[in-house]
Amino acid sequence: MNRMYYAYARHALVAALRMARVQPGDVVLLPHFICRDVLASLKAVQAVPVFYHVDENLQVPRSIKLPPARAVLAVNYFGFPADLEQLQQQLTDQNSVIIED
């Protein structure tokens, strides 16, 4: 069993972005409702953040198609899980890696 422990979630996100092979200049999709430390993680790998909208249920509205990206950050807000199946269907690039927080 492989496990890695991190003192800060932002360091774990940097590792996850690197495992997803995010390179400088790659687009990473993330929700508008996000903490600033997530942006620091994207900056550390020199990724380009592109924001997507979340509705009152903290999900991506079904009518939205997400633009191509190397990775997508899916956030589980306040114990409510992101709908990963729906998110996968909304991706225009099926090669995007979904990183769940």
C-alpha positions in Angstrom: 0.0 0.0 0.0 1.4 3.3 -1.1 0.7 6.3 1.1 2.1 9.8 1.3 1.4 12.2 4.1 1.5 16.0 3.8 1.6 18.8 6.4 -0.6 20.9 4.1 -3.3 20.1 1.6 -1.8 22.5 -0.9 1.4 20.4 -0.9 -0.7 17.3 -1.6 -2.4 19.1 -4.4 0.9 20.0 -6.0 1.9 16.3 -5.8 -1.5 15.3 -7.4 -1.0 17.9 -10.2 2.4 16.5 -10.9 1.1 12.9 -10.9 -1.5 14.1 -13.4 1.4 15.3 -15.5 0.3 18.9 -15.4 3.0 21.0 -17.1 3.7 24.7 -17.2 1.0 26.4 -19.3 -1.5 23.5 -19.0 -5.1 24.5 -18.2 -6.6 23.2 -14.9 -10.3 23.7 -14.3 -11.5 24.6 -10.9 -14.7 25.9 -9.3 -15.2 29.7 -8.8 -15.9 28.9 -5.1 -12.4 27.9 -4.0 -9.8 29.0 -1.4 -6.8 30.9 -2.5 -4.3 28.3 -1.3 -5.5 26.1 -4.3 -4.3 28.9 -6.6 -0.9 28.8 -4.9 -0.7 25.1 -5.8 -1.5 25.8 -9.4 1.1 28.6 -9.5 3.7 26.2 -8.1 3.3 24.0 -11.2 2.8 27.0 -13.4 -0.6 25.8 -14.5 -3.3 28.2 -15.9 -6.4 28.2 -13.8 -9.8 28.4 -15.6 -12.8 28.7 -13.4 -16.2 26.9 -13.8 -19.5 27.8 -12.2 -21.1 25.8 -9.4 -24.8 26.1 -8.6 -26.7 26.4 -5.3 -26.1 22.7 -4.7 -22.4 23.2 -5.2 -22.4 21.1 -8.4 -21.6 22.0 -12.0 -24.8 23.0 -13.7 -25.9 20.2 -16.1 -26.2 22.6 -19.0 -22.5 23.5 -18.9 -19.9 21.8 -21.1 -16.4 22.2 -19.6 -13.6 23.4 -21.9 -10.6 21.2 -22.7 -8.1 21.0 -19.8 -5.2 18.8 -18.6 -6.9 18.4 -15.2 -10.2 19.2 -13.4 -10.4 19.9 -9.7 -13.6 18.4 -8.2 -14.4 19.7 -4.7 -16.4 18.0 -2.0 -17.9 21.0 -0.3 -18.9 20.7 3.4 -19.2 16.9 3.2 -21.3 16.9 0.0 -19.5 14.9 -2.7 -19.0 16.2 -6.2 -21.0 14.3 -8.8 -18.0 12.8 -10.6 -20.1 10.8 -13.1 -21.9 14.0 -14.2 -18.6 15.9 -14.2 -17.0 13.3 -16.5 -20.0 13.6 -19.0 -19.5 17.4 -19.0 -15.9 17.3 -20.1 -15.2 18.2 -23.7 -11.8 16.5 -23.4 -12.2 12.9 -22.1 -8.5 12.7 -21.5 -8.7 15.3 -18.7 -7.7 14.0 -15.3 -10.2 14.6 -12.5 -8.6 15.3 -9.1 -11.0 15.0 -6.3 -10.4 16.9 -3.1 
